[in-house]
Amino acid sequence: MTLAGAVTTLYSFQGSTDGADAWGLVHSGKNFYGTTAIGGISNDVCVPGCGTVYRLTAKGVHTVLYSFKGSSASDGSSPNSGLIDVGGTLYGTTAQGGVGAGTLFTV
């Protein structure tokens, strides 16, 4: 968004393998990184998927870096927070899954 208020859409989520319900962005290196609370690879636990971590370039090229497997897997599901960058490692949380009620993960 420019200071004058002009908005340019870099990427529109389709709601399937690319994710849906996007949460905040963090800038790291030359790219942006974020999470989606749903979407990714669909499985027995989550349809249409348990959430993703993605990379977005400044030109709008979207890449899913990770698809969560769900509440019965140790990785968790529903990453509904932004990521933080600590020394080039990205950290985030999931709202559900893992061995309890959510996880802390790194990418």
VENBELUR-V943260 format. One record per residue. N is the residue number from 1. PSI is psi in whole degrees, 0 to 359 (* if undefined). OMEGA is omega as a letter, one per 30 degrees, with the letter a starting at -180 (NA if undefined). BURIAL is I if it has 24 or more other C-alpha atoms within 12 Angstrom, else O. Layout:
# VENBELUR-V943260
N | PSI | OMEGA | BURIAL
N | PSI | OMEGA | BURIAL
This chain:
# VENBELUR-V943260
1 | 133 | l | O
2 | 166 | l | O
3 | 336 | l | O
4 | 353 | l | O
5 | 6 | l | O
6 | 131 | a | O
7 | 136 | l | O
8 | 124 | l | O
9 | 122 | l | O
10 | 326 | a | O
11 | 139 | l | O
12 | 119 | l | O
13 | 141 | a | I
14 | 343 | l | O
15 | 13 | l | O
16 | 242 | a | I
17 | 338 | l | I
18 | 347 | l | I
19 | 169 | l | I
20 | 162 | a | I
21 | 62 | a | I
22 | 143 | l | I
23 | 163 | a | I
24 | 163 | l | O
25 | 151 | l | I
26 | 142 | l | I
27 | 128 | l | O
28 | 125 | a | O
29 | 233 | l | O
30 | 7 | a | O
31 | 169 | l | O
32 | 149 | l | I
33 | 145 | l | I
34 | 182 | l | I
35 | 157 | l | I
36 | 139 | a | I
37 | 336 | l | I
38 | 176 | a | I
39 | 182 | a | I
40 | 213 | a | I
41 | 120 | l | I
42 | 143 | l | I
43 | 189 | a | O
44 | 332 | a | O
45 | 317 | a | O
46 | 125 | l | I
47 | 117 | g | I
48 | 29 | l | I
49 | 162 | a | I
50 | 10 | l | I
51 | 164 | a | I
52 | 162 | l | I
53 | 133 | a | I
54 | 161 | l | I
55 | 141 | l | I
56 | 125 | l | I
57 | 166 | l | O
58 | 341 | l | O
59 | 2 | l | O
60 | 17 | l | O
61 | 119 | a | O
62 | 134 | l | I
63 | 127 | l | I
64 | 123 | l | I
65 | 330 | a | I
66 | 139 | l | I
67 | 124 | l | I
68 | 148 | a | I
69 | 337 | l | I
70 | 180 | a | I
71 | 333 | l | I
72 | 350 | l | O
73 | 155 | a | I
74 | 349 | a | O
75 | 342 | l | I
76 | 187 | l | I
77 | 163 | l | I
78 | 65 | l | I
79 | 90 | a | I
80 | 48 | l | I
81 | 162 | l | I
82 | 175 | l | I
83 | 156 | l | I
84 | 147 | a | I
85 | 117 | l | O
86 | 102 | l | O
87 | 33 | l | O
88 | 359 | l | O
89 | 131 | a | O
90 | 135 | l | I
91 | 146 | l | I
92 | 179 | l | I
93 | 155 | l | I
94 | 151 | a | I
95 | 340 | a | I
96 | 168 | l | I
97 | 196 | a | I
98 | 207 | l | I
99 | 0 | l | O
100 | 241 | a | O
101 | 52 | l | O
102 | 168 | a | I
103 | 161 | l | I
104 | 128 | a | I
105 | 162 | l | I
106 | 152 | l | O
107 | * | NA | I
